Amino acid sequence: MSKTGVIYGINGPVVYLKGNTGFKMAEMVYVGEEKLVGEVIGLDKDTTTVQVFEETTGIKPGEIVEASGDAISVLLAPGILNNIFDGIERPLSEIAKTGGAYISRGTVVDSLDKEKLWDAHMTVTVGTEVTGGTIICEVPETSAIVHKVMVPPDMEGTIVKVVPDGKYTICDTIAVLQMYDGSERELTMAQKWPIRVPRPTQKRYPATRPLITGQRIVDTLFPIAKGGTAAVPGGFGTGKTMTQHQIAKWSDADIIIYIGCGERGNEMTQVLEDFSKLVDPKSGNPLMDRTALIANTSNMPVAAREASIYTGVTLAEYYRDMGYDVAIMADSTSRWAEALRELSGRLEEMPAEEGFPAYLASRLSAFYERAGMMLNLNGTEGSVSIIGAVSPQGGDFSEPVTQNTKRFVRCFWGLDKSLAYARHFPAIHWLSSYSEYAIDLAPWYKDYVSKEFTDCRNRLMVILNQESSLMEIVKLIGSDVLPDDQKLLLEIARVVRLGFLQQNAFHPDDTCVSMEKQMKMMQTILYLYDRSKALVTMNMPMSVLKAENIFEKVIAMKYDIPNDHLEKFEEYKQAIDAFYDCVLEKNA
């Protein structure tokens, strides 16, 4: 018989039970007559405290709270991809059939379709010795992803029964495992896993391979590794969500988990509509075939926001265990922190800076530390990369969520409102951003892109930093008084900003750019700089150099050179040589 408790106090999503209920910490419970889903967050000898993941309006003291016996868990099985869930893994499409556009309280739906038949191809036979993580069955989940059904991490033994290949539901027994203690366990395609517990692995690898995004400022100047962590902070309208959209669409991750945590409903609607229309550039299949969305909008109960982050990272770890590279887009961790603050306030905990709870830093670190490139229990390699948007109020990067996030991520893409208002996208500012992965990934760039890559990248950064210093002088006395070599540096910096860092998401050749093209663009810009510098050294005035229009031509190369015709970069080199010769001839 399940344990129960009686409600004696309610404070928003926080419910108090009197006496010793026998509940366990972090246990999932069903609250009240409508059986709202909740979680035990506090226990002492006289009181049990429960946070409820649904609206508590109408609940009254005296109603019964019933224990489930398990922690808050997600169901892991085929059917996760090409699906949209709320923060506690309830599919919104199923909820809509019964509750319409809004989630009604106490809605009980299966997380995954338990009646759908899946084509199962068994990869084990009778007598096979298996351990946690061993792949026992492969299922084509979508046209893009093969789902690999694994033995739960806490089981090992010998397979004593296997079903033939065929069509089965996720609840059908597909194998029987005899444990080493002699007991037998039936294995299905589904397993449950508590969302707050990281799934086990054999080993964590250091960062050695980049997550290629197709966005030049990211891939070249501020790269993120596969299994890495990145923060995208920015004020309202600076393009946090669109930056994450671009990475989700074009990155070379196998699977995308998009968590809309506390964002506006219309923003999530745009995500759902955009992703359902998009075609995966790698396979030609719909992008949703390798995407799962967790929608927890700002009008949903705050406690579910906290759960949605953990739900998303648990789904990502599950696919990582199959050997896939997974990228998580968490939009936004600030809304999650606000949910923590609200619950902390209701629990009457001592507040820390700006009212956030004292454990904000440890919660953020626990989330970001679940990223990584791992050697899985079954010997495969997979990664979880976490890219979290941060929404500091008023764009103030000194506020607690941004500052604590910087402690735990190695890549910081600071969005700048002045760039966004000038229509320079992505609005990642090159002076406030950094990536600690650049040094770790240098050997990969040397081996797979070019031996000159790191040198070219460093030269671009030097140009941009020198421009920033010179602009302080220009603001005071104007650019006319600068010597020609400094005027040239400002002009080349403009070419870098407009021709390389600025990227048009709506242009077919500019929305996603290969590493090879990025390298050739850098080389072309730096070749122009070197040739122009040689002319300036010969006392050629900048007015003569700018008259030839070569700088505008180089800026336009991102549009003029198709991604599949990189040989055209040679024409640009010839044009720069012709410009050099022409200036010399005219001023001989």
Residue pairs with C-beta under 8 A, 6 or more apart in sequence:
2 66
2 67
2 68
2 69
3 21
3 22
3 23
3 66
3 67
4 21
4 64
4 65
4 66
4 67
5 17
5 18
5 19
5 21
5 23
5 48
5 64
5 65
5 67
6 17
6 18
6 19
6 61
6 62
6 63
6 64
6 65
7 15
7 16
7 17
7 31
7 32
7 59
7 60
7 61
7 62
7 63
7 64
7 65
8 16
8 17
8 18
8 61
9 15
9 16
9 61
10 16
10 56
10 59
10 60
10 61
11 346
12 56
12 342
12 346
13 51
13 52
13 53
13 56
13 301
13 302
13 303
13 343
13 346
14 49
14 50
14 51
14 52
14 343
14 346
14 347
15 31
15 38
15 49
15 50
15 51
15 52
15 56
15 59
15 65
16 47
16 48
16 49
16 50
17 23
17 47
17 48
17 49
17 50
17 65
18 46
18 47
19 46
20 45
20 46
21 48
21 65
21 67
22 67
23 29
23 40
23 43
23 48
23 67
24 40
24 67
25 40
25 41
25 43
26 39
26 40
26 41
26 71
26 72
26 194
26 196
27 39
27 40
27 67
27 68
27 69
27 70
27 71
28 37
28 38
28 39
28 68
28 70
28 71
28 72
28 73
29 37
29 38
29 39
29 40
29 50
29 65
29 66
29 67
29 68
30 36
30 37
30 38
30 65
30 66
30 68
31 37
31 38
31 50
31 52
31 56
31 59
31 63
31 65
32 59
32 63
32 64
32 65
33 63
33 64
34 59
34 105
34 106
35 66
35 106
35 108
36 52
36 53
36 54
36 56
36 59
36 105
36 106
37 52
37 53
37 54
37 88
38 50
38 51
38 52
38 53
38 65
38 303
39 50
39 51
39 53
39 72
39 303
39 307
40 48
40 49
40 50
41 49
41 50
41 51
41 347
42 48
42 49
42 347
43 49
49 347
50 65
51 303
51 306
51 343
52 301
52 303
53 87
53 88
53 301
53 303
53 304
53 307
54 103
54 105
54 106
54 301
54 304
55 105
55 301
70 192
70 194
71 194
71 195
71 196
71 197
72 88
72 194
72 195
72 196
72 307
72 310
73 192
73 193
73 194
73 195
74 89
74 111
74 192
74 193
74 195
74 311
74 314
74 315
75 89
75 110
75 111
75 112
75 190
75 191
75 192
76 190
76 191
76 192
76 193
76 314
76 315
76 318
77 112
77 149
77 170
77 188
77 189
77 190
77 191
78 112
78 118
78 139
78 141
78 147
78 149
78 170
78 189
79 112
79 113
79 116
79 141
79 170
80 112
80 141
80 292
80 315
80 318
81 141
81 142
81 145
81 147
81 255
81 288
81 289
81 290
81 291
81 292
82 142
82 286
82 288
82 289
82 291
82 292
83 91
83 93
83 112
83 292
83 293
84 91
84 92
84 93
84 272
84 292
84 293
84 294
84 295
85 91
85 92
85 111
85 292
85 293
85 294
85 295
85 311
86 92
86 95
86 103
86 294
86 295
86 296
86 300
86 304
86 308
87 261
87 294
87 296
87 300
87 304
87 305
87 307
87 308
87 311
88 304
88 307
88 308
88 311
89 111
89 294
89 311
90 103
90 107
90 109
90 111
91 109
91 110
91 111
91 112
92 103
92 295
94 109
94 110
95 103
95 104
95 107
95 109
98 104
98 107
98 109
99 107
103 300
112 170
112 190
113 170
114 169
114 170
114 171
115 169
116 169
116 170
117 167
117 168
117 169
118 139
118 140
118 141
118 167
118 168
118 169
118 170
118 189
119 139
119 140
119 165
119 166
119 167
120 137
120 138
120 139
120 149
120 163
120 165
120 166
120 167
120 168
120 174
120 189
121 137
121 138
121 139
121 165
122 136
122 137
122 162
122 163
122 164
122 165
122 174
122 175
123 135
123 136
123 137
123 138
124 130
124 134
124 136
124 137
124 159
124 162
124 175
125 159
125 162
126 159
126 160
126 161
126 162
127 158
127 159
128 158
128 159
129 157
129 158
130 136
130 151
130 155
130 156
130 157
130 158
130 159
130 177
131 151
131 155
131 156
131 377
132 150
132 151
132 152
132 153
132 154
132 155
132 156
132 200
132 377
133 150
133 151
133 153
133 321
133 376
133 377
133 378
134 150
134 151
134 377
134 378
135 148
135 149
135 150
135 322
135 378
136 149
136 150
136 151
136 159
136 174
136 175
136 187
137 148
137 149
137 174
137 175
137 189
138 146
138 147
138 148
138 149
139 146
139 147
139 148
139 149
139 189
140 146
140 147
141 147
142 285
142 289
142 290
143 283
143 285
143 289
144 280
144 283
144 285
144 289
144 290
145 254
145 255
145 289
145 290
145 324
147 322
148 322
148 323
149 174
149 189
150 191
150 321
150 322
150 378
151 177
151 187
152 191
153 199
153 200
153 377
155 177
155 179
155 185
156 179
156 180
157 177
157 178
157 179
157 180
157 185
158 177
158 178
159 175
159 176
159 177
159 178
160 176
160 177
160 178
160 184
161 175
161 176
162 174
162 175
162 176
163 172
163 173
163 174
163 175
168 174
168 189
169 189
170 188
170 189
170 190
171 188
171 189
171 190
172 188
172 189
173 186
173 187
173 188
174 187
174 188
174 189
175 186
175 187
176 184
176 185
176 186
176 187
177 184
177 185
177 186
177 187
178 184
179 185
193 199
193 314
193 318
195 307
195 310
195 311
195 313
195 314
196 310
198 317
198 370
199 314
199 317
199 318
199 320
199 321
200 377
201 321
201 372
201 374
201 375
201 376
201 377
202 374
202 375
202 376
202 377
202 379
203 374
203 375
204 372
204 373
204 374
204 375
205 227
205 372
205 373
205 374
205 375
205 381
206 373
206 440
207 225
207 226
207 227
207 228
207 373
207 410
207 437
207 440
207 441
208 225
208 373
208 440
208 441
208 443
208 444
209 225
209 226
209 373
209 441
209 444
210 219
210 223
210 224
210 225
210 226
210 437
210 441
210 444
210 445
211 223
211 224
211 225
211 226
211 228
211 251
211 252
211 253
211 325
211 327
211 385
212 219
212 251
212 252
212 515
213 219
213 224
213 246
213 247
213 250
213 251
213 252
214 246
214 250
214 251
214 511
214 512
214 513
214 514
215 243
215 246
215 247
215 250
215 426
215 503
215 512
215 513
216 500
216 501
216 503
216 513
216 518
216 521
217 426
217 428
217 430
217 500
217 501
217 503
218 224
218 247
218 413
218 426
218 428
219 513
219 515
219 518
220 457
220 460
220 500
220 518
220 522
221 430
221 433
221 435
221 457
221 460
221 461
221 501
222 411
222 412
222 413
222 428
222 433
222 434
222 435
222 438
223 411
223 435
223 437
223 438
223 441
224 230
224 385
224 387
224 411
224 435
224 437
225 373
225 385
225 410
225 437
225 440
225 441
226 253
226 325
226 373
226 383
226 385
227 371
227 372
227 373
227 374
227 383
227 384
227 385
228 371
228 385
228 386
228 410
228 411
228 437
229 368
229 371
229 385
229 386
229 387
229 388
229 408
229 409
229 410
229 411
230 385
230 386
230 387
230 388
230 409
230 410
230 411
230 412
230 413
231 333
231 387
231 388
231 389
231 390
231 402
231 405
231 406
231 409
231 411
231 412
231 413
232 240
232 243
232 244
232 387
232 388
232 389
232 390
232 413
232 415
233 240
233 389
233 390
233 391
233 392
233 397
233 402
233 405
233 412
233 413
233 414
233 415
234 240
234 389
234 390
234 391
234 392
234 395
234 414
234 415
234 416
234 417
234 420
234 427
235 391
235 392
235 394
235 395
235 415
235 417
236 391
236 395
237 417
237 420
238 395
238 415
238 416
238 417
238 419
238 420
238 427
239 415
239 420
239 425
239 426
239 427
240 331
240 332
240 389
240 390
240 391
240 415
241 263
241 267
241 271
241 331
241 389
242 425
242 426
242 505
243 389
243 413
243 415
243 426
243 428
244 258
244 329
244 331
244 387
244 389
245 271
245 274
246 426
246 505
246 511
247 327
247 329
247 387
248 256
248 258
248 275
248 291
248 327
248 329
249 278
249 281
249 287
249 512
250 281
250 511
250 512
251 327
252 282
252 325
253 325
253 326
253 327
253 385
254 290
254 319
254 324
254 325
254 326
255 290
255 291
255 292
255 316
255 319
255 324
255 325
255 326
255 327
256 287
256 290
256 291
256 292
256 326
256 327
256 329
257 291
257 292
257 294
257 312
257 313
257 315
257 316
257 326
257 327
257 328
257 329
258 271
258 275
258 291
258 292
258 293
258 294
258 328
258 329
258 331
259 294
259 296
259 308
259 309
259 311
259 312
259 328
259 329
259 330
259 331
260 267
260 268
260 271
260 293
260 294
260 295
260 296
260 297
260 331
261 294
261 296
261 305
261 308
261 309
261 330
261 331
261 332
261 333
261 335
261 336
262 296
262 297
262 298
262 302
262 305
262 332
262 334
262 335
262 336
262 338
262 339
263 297
263 298
263 331
263 332
263 335
264 297
264 298
265 297
265 298
265 299
268 293
268 295
268 297
271 293
271 295
272 293
272 295
275 287
275 288
275 291
275 293
276 286
276 288
278 286
278 287
278 288
279 285
279 286
279 287
280 286
280 287
280 289
280 290
281 512
283 289
292 315
294 308
294 311
294 312
294 315
296 304
296 305
296 308
298 335
302 338
302 339
302 342
302 343
303 339
303 343
305 335
305 336
305 338
305 339
306 336
306 339
306 340
306 343
308 336
309 330
309 333
309 336
309 367
310 367
312 328
312 330
313 328
313 367
313 370
313 384
313 386
316 326
316 328
316 384
317 326
317 370
317 384
319 326
319 382
320 326
320 374
320 376
320 382
320 383
320 384
321 376
321 377
321 378
321 380
321 382
322 376
322 380
322 382
323 376
323 378
323 380
323 381
323 382
324 382
325 382
325 383
325 385
326 382
326 383
326 384
326 385
327 384
327 385
327 387
328 371
328 384
328 385
328 386
328 387
329 387
329 389
330 336
330 367
330 386
330 387
330 388
330 389
331 388
331 389
332 388
332 389
332 390
332 391
333 364
333 367
333 388
333 389
333 390
333 401
333 405
334 389
334 390
334 391
334 392
334 401
335 391
337 356
337 360
337 364
337 400
337 401
340 356
340 357
340 359
340 360
340 363
341 351
341 355
341 356
341 357
344 351
344 356
344 357
345 351
345 355
349 357
349 358
350 358
351 357
351 358
352 358
352 360
352 400
353 400
354 399
354 400
356 400
356 401
360 400
360 401
360 404
361 404
361 407
364 401
364 404
364 405
364 407
364 408
365 407
365 408
367 386
367 388
368 386
368 388
368 405
368 408
368 409
369 408
370 384
370 386
371 383
371 384
371 385
371 386
372 383
372 384
373 381
373 382
373 383
374 381
374 382
374 383
374 384
375 381
376 382
388 405
388 409
390 401
390 402
390 405
392 399
392 401
392 402
393 399
395 417
396 402
397 403
397 414
397 432
406 412
410 435
410 436
410 437
411 434
411 435
411 436
411 437
412 432
412 433
412 434
412 435
413 426
413 428
413 433
414 428
414 429
414 432
414 433
415 426
415 427
415 428
415 429
416 427
416 428
416 429
416 432
417 427
419 425
419 427
419 428
419 429
420 427
424 497
424 501
424 502
425 502
425 503
425 504
425 505
426 503
428 501
430 461
430 464
430 501
431 464
431 465
431 468
438 454
438 457
442 454
445 453
445 454
445 515
446 453
446 454
448 515
449 515
449 516
449 519
450 456
450 519
452 519
452 523
453 519
453 522
456 519
456 522
456 523
456 526
457 522
459 526
460 496
460 500
460 522
460 525
460 526
463 489
463 492
463 493
463 496
463 529
464 493
464 496
464 497
466 489
466 493
467 489
467 490
467 493
470 482
470 486
470 489
470 490
471 490
473 482
474 482
474 490
479 487
479 490
482 490
484 536
484 540
484 541
484 542
485 533
485 536
485 537
487 542
488 529
488 532
488 533
488 536
488 542
488 545
491 532
491 542
491 545
491 546
491 551
492 525
492 528
492 529
492 532
492 551
494 551
494 555
495 525
495 528
495 551
495 554
495 555
496 525
498 555
499 521
499 525
499 554
499 555
499 556
499 557
499 558
500 521
500 522
500 525
500 558
503 510
503 511
503 513
503 558
504 510
504 511
504 558
504 559
505 511
507 559
509 558
509 559
509 561
509 562
509 563
510 558
510 559
512 563
513 521
513 558
513 563
514 563
516 566
517 561
517 563
517 566
520 566
520 569
521 557
521 558
521 569
523 569
524 554
524 557
524 569
524 572
524 573
524 576
525 554
527 573
527 576
528 550
528 551
528 554
528 576
531 576
531 577
531 579
531 580
532 545
534 580
535 545
535 580
535 583
535 584
536 542
536 545
538 584
540 583
540 587
544 583
544 586
544 587
545 551
545 583
548 579
548 582
548 583
550 575
550 576
550 579
553 572
553 575
554 572
554 576
557 569
557 572
560 568
561 568
561 569
561 572
562 568
